[in-house]
Amino acid sequence: MSSEPISAPAAPPSPPLLPPAALRDGVARPLGIVAALIAIGALAASVLLWQRLSSIQEQLARQSADSGAQAIEARTMARQAQETAQDAATRLGVVEARVAEVALQRTQLEDLMQSLSRTRDENLVVDIESALRLAQQQTELTGSVEPMLAALRSADQRIGRAAQPRLAPVQRAITRDIDRVKGASTLDTPGLLSRLDELVRQVDDLPLQNAVARVSDARTLAPVRVGIGTAESAPGAQADADASWWRRSLRNAWATVRDEARGLVRVSRIGHPEAVLLAPEQSFFLRENLKLKLLNARLGVLARQPDSARADVAAAAAALERYFDTSSRRVQNASALLQQAREQLKSAELPRLDDTLSALATAATGR
């Protein structure tokens, strides 16, 4: 390695010094150029800014015009929307009214269907009850139990077809009434009418309690003939035959006087004093009144009114026992006929459908 010392670099040569005027001219010229450039730039910027402002104004004007048109269009649309909303509200109100009407009709239809389904059994009960009451009236008018039996059987069949559990008690009651009606005894109308007619014919021949007894026929002592075909077994007959004619005449006269004396006075026991105090001319009205009672009983039998007929027969029996001679065979026969008529009327009561009607009333109330 060399040991030579390192020398420092040489300094650059200094520029030459310009004079002050030249220096000012050199400085002013670039400044003017810069100022001109700045002015040009500013002018260009002003022009650009003005153009931009003009375009902004035009744009704002267009936007304002567009905004006004849009506002007008918006108001028009808002008015149309309002009208549409009002129309829609009106239509909605009409639709709601129709919906409410349809809902009401549906409710009414459902109620009607429920009512029909609920009242079907009630209508059946009412129809059966009406048919049974009509059949009962026909039975009372005709005296025959066939209408009642036909109505009961028809009601049993209708209830069986309905198959409703709550009508089961009605069906059981109908079965009981059918058995009772079949076992009921009917009134023998022709026989009862014949008895009443026979009583009406016998009234004129019945003796009253205040009637005077008929005088017995005088005993006549006819001569006893002994021969073929005669059978005299009384004691003393042979003595009477052997007696003289004057004895027979005296005996006949004494018997006649004795019978006449017995007929003048009659002693008897009277239970009703008014029967003895009855005037002779009133016996006709008494007999006619008894006939009227018997005829009323006959009309009651024909009219199917057993209660009225029983009352008339009882009144006739009371009058017969009160005013007529009960010891007479004719009065006793008449009393027996009246008793038979009363028993017939009492035992021939028409059956009633109380069990079935009661069960129908219970079923109609819904219990």
Secondary structure, 3 states (H helix, E strand, C coil): CCCCCCCCCCCCCCCCCCCHHHHHHHHHHHHHHHHHHHHHHHHHHHHHHHHHHHHHHHHHHHHHHHHHHHHHHHHHHHHHHHHHHHHHHHHHHHHHHHHHHHHHHHHHHHHHHHHHHHHHHHHHHHHHHHHHHHHHHHHHHHCCCHHHHHHHHHHHHHHHHHCCHHHHHHHHHHHHHHHHHHCCCCCCHHHHHHHHHHHHHHHHHCCECCCCCCCCCCCCCCCCCCCCCCCCCCCCHHHHHHCCHHHHHHHHHHHHHHHHHHHHCCCCCCCCHHHHCCCCCHHHHHHHHHHHHHHHHHHHHHCCCHHHHHHHHHHHHHHHHHHECCCCHHHHHHHHHHHHHHHHHHHCCCCCCHHHHHHHHHHHCCC
